[in-house]
Amino acid sequence: MRKASIERKTTETEIKAIIDLDGKGTYEVKTGVGFLDHMLEQLARHSLIDIRLWAKGDLHIDFHHTVEDSGIALGQAVAKALGDRKGIRRYASLHLPMDEALTRAAIDVSGRPYLIWKVAFSAPKIGDFDTELVREWFLAFAMNAGVTLHVETLYGDNNHHIAESCYKALARVLREAIEIDPRQKDRIPSTKGSLNN
């Protein structure tokens, strides 16, 4: 059962995340940040990971802490649910189109966290959401999930489409990389014998 729950409480945020890696892509996301909710719903739907995430944060200051801590909590939940990562495919990559935007993503569920981020936005905000927070969420997720993640938007004009293509691309590579490979379901896909650093 590849399920996990994480509760994270600081002076800035209170977050609870519950996931099922082998779900159907159902979701219930309530962070108080509408655009983030929309992105995490896309992540659940296209990764087929069931995600329940509730966050209460210091939104009277700005969205930063809630966005970053949501990435931390969700990343920790994924790492916990993966356990020793036995049997997973480990690697995946793809190009994800979203209307005029095209984003490339590649992932290694390696236990070694790293983020390469080559995504540019033409405006500082999407509605009331700071576009710089997209990278902050991805960084927090990658560091806490223990994945090496490369995300690059090759082109695009609409900032909403660019951001959404990043989340959908992550969803699809994550879905493929964490699937159980029937040819090695009882083995850890590493010559080291471990993917938990």
N, C-alpha and C positions, 0 to 999 in steps of 0.2 A: 504494500500500500504506500504509494509515493505521495504522501500528504504531509502537510506541516502547518503549524500556526506559530505566529510570532507576535508578541506584545512588546511594544517599545514606548517608554515613557520618559520624557525629559521635561525641563522647564519650558521648552518651546512647543513640544507636540506630544500628543498621545495617539498611538497608532496600533491597530490590530489588523493583522493580515492572516488569512486562511487560504491555502491553495491545495489543489489536487492536480498533479502533473498529468494524470491520465484521465482528465475530465472531458467535458464536451464543449468547453469554451463559455460556460455560463459565468455571470458576473453580478456582483453588487458592490459598487464603488461609490463611496461618499467621503470626499476629502474637503469639501467646501470650496474647491477650486474647479470650476466647471470644465475648463479646457483639459485639465489633468484627468478628471473623471472620464472624459471622452476618449482620451488617449489610452488609458488603462483598460477601458472597455474594448477598444480595438485590439490591444495586446491579448486580452483573454480570448476574444472571439477567434482570432486568427492563429493563436498558438494551441488552441484547444485545452488550455489550462484553466480550470475553474478558479476564479479569483474573487474573494470577498475581502474588501479592504475598507476600513473606516478610519478616518483621521480627524483629529481635532487639533488645530494649530493656531499659532499667533498671527492670524490673517490680518489683524489690525495693524501689524507692522508691514508685512508684505507676504508674498507666497513662497519665498525662498525655503524657509525651514520645513514647511509642509511638503513641498515638492521633493526636496532632497531626502527628508526622512522617510517619505513614502517609497522612494527608490531603495533606501537602505533596508527597510522592513521587507519589501518584496524580494529583494536580492537574498536576504538572510533566509527567508522562507523557502526560496528555490534551492539554495544550498542545503538546507536541512532536509528537504524532501528528496533530494538526489542521493543523500547518504554517501556510500562509498563510490557511487557513480558506476557501479558494475553493470555491464551489458549495454550501455548507451552507445549511440553512434558517434558521439563526441563532436564531430565537425559538421558544419553546414555553411553554405553560402548561396546567395541569390541576388538578382536584380528585381526590385519591386517598383512597378509603375503606379503612380497616382496622378491621373490626368496628365498634365504637362511635366510633372516632376518624376525623376527617376533616381532611386536610391539603391546603392549596393551595400549589402551587409554580409559579414563573414564572422563566424563564431567558433571558438574552441572551448568546450566545457572542460577545461584543463585543471581547475583548481588554482590556476595562476591568474590573478586579476590584472587586466590591462584594458585600456580604452584608447583607440585611435579614432578621432572625431574630425571629419572633414565635411562639415555642414555649415553653410553660410545663409544667413537670413538678411533680407533687404530692409527690414524694419525692426525696431526694438520691441514691438509688441504685436501679439495676435489678440485682438480685443483688449482685455485688461491683463493678459498673461505675458510676462517678459520672455522673449524668445531665447535669451541666454539660459533660462531655466531648463530648456530641453536638454542641453548638454549636462547640466548639473544632475538631472534625474538619471541619465544614462551612465554617468560616471559613478554615482552612488549605487546603482543597480549592479554594474559590472564588478565593482570592487567587492561587494558583499555577496554576490552570487558565486564569485570565484570563476569568472569566465574571461577569456580574452575576446574582445569585441572590436571589430572594425566597422565603422559606419561612414559612408561617403555619399553625399548627394551629388550626382554627376551634373544635373541641371534641374531647373525649376524656377517658376516665377512667383507662384502663390505661396505665401509663408505657411498657411494652414496645411496646404498639400505637402509641402516639404516636411514639416513636423510629423504629419500623419504617416507619410511614407516611411519615415525612420522607425516609428513604433510598429507599423505593420511588417516592415522588413525584419526587425528584431523578433517579432512574433513568429514569423515563418522559419527563420533559422533556428530559433530556440526549439520550436516544435520538432523539427527534423533531428537536431543534435541530441535531444534528450530521449528520443524514441529508443526503445529496446531493439537492438539488432539481433534477430533470431539466430544468426550465425555465431554470436559470441555472448549470448545472454548470461552466461555464468562467469564471464571474464571481465576484468577491468581493462579497457582499451588503452593500455600503456605498457611499454617494455619495463617501466620502473615498478609496475605492480601497484601503483597508487596514483590517484588523481586528487588527493586531498593534501594540499601543502600547508 
